[in-house]
Amino acid sequence: METSRAKYTGKHRIAVVTMGVKLGDETKGYTRFRFLSELLVREGFEVDLITSSFQHWEKAQRDCSKACYRGLPYRVVFVEEPGYAKNLDLQRIRSHRVAARNLRAHFERESDSYDLIYAEIPPNDVARVCAEAAAAHGVPFVADINDLWPEAMRMVVDIPVLSDVVFYPFARDARRVYQLLSAAVGTSDEYAARPAKDRERPYPHVTVYVGNDVSAFDEGARRNADRIVKPEGEVWATYAGTLGASYDLATLIEAAALIERERMPESSPRKASVRVKILGDGPDRERLERLAEELRAPVDFLGYASYDLMAAYLCASDITVNSLVKSAAQSIVTKIGDYLASGKPMVNTGSSLEFREKVDSEGFGVNVPAEDPRALADVLASLADRSATRKIMGAKARSVAEREFDQPHSYRAIVDLLRTLL
């Protein structure tokens, strides 16, 4: 399904392909590819933003005829996809397969329409269709690598031999994408370098963090500041994101319980009270809520919040927490830009060497071993008692956000890369 075709003027025409984007009046989702599409149009390109009829975060079909998807600076093309109920199940794999087949049909119909194809990976099979379509028509293909499949899947299912068999199609499709690409954009240095393992020829690549629009973050926080009520004397350590397999909220809850027991008024009357705020939802929420209740941990589950309200909570907080399990394959995740923009120190339990080195070298936070409640509790308690340290680290965090994560500035590297290819 497609919106009405714009009149094309002979400018370079780019297909931006993503199965996950927040469009129109939708409240959930990522904005990376929407922002990139808007920027490319401003830079003089014509853009088709090709995405799924299925909204990943809402787990529902879009009404593709809605007016909010029309009259945009770029043309929106919806590819039919049946959808799925869970992030990790066979139904999702089948759904992406159908989307890939329908996307291939779109490229066959529009065989001579594009001067460059830019697509995210994963989904690997969707990206492979884009790579092969570009190769068939002799135009550049750029992969935007924002996760590693099947590497990330092994975190959930890692059974010798069986995992190799089950994940073979993902590895095969990724290898094909990496071999065919003309250039790569990675959301971390690790991701940008990943194709080199599957090809001999060098390729141009840049690292552009997912990031955010810092001015929009600030405006959202300002508009919603009055909605946040923070008791005097409380120190808030806040997590924002999915409550799922990669993210180690159980350890954060256990750490909060440890601090609470050790800071009973009779034992430390002058110590700040530490509360954990968890913004977001996901399949593990009920289990985590039960754990917090059993441990009597000072943890508030606030559920899914709009982006603007989340920004206000982060700015009202004192510490942000990037909490990942040891085996998490993620490198520099989407929420990092928002954490940094809040101007608060970050406690990081992620195992990515790239990001841990960045935390240390830039000085905006503290690295803690993953899945270690005692270590996490000690660092949170120490920061809670050191407002001057929090202020210094927070200022450094904000500086990094403005310099490296602000989309209007950082995404220009993508535009420059595409210009060289065209």
Order of alpha helices (4+ residues) and beta strands (2+ residues): beta-alpha-beta-beta-beta-beta-alpha-beta-alpha-beta-alpha-beta-alpha-beta-alpha-beta-alpha-beta-alpha-beta-alpha-beta-alpha-beta-alpha-beta-alpha-alpha-alpha-alpha
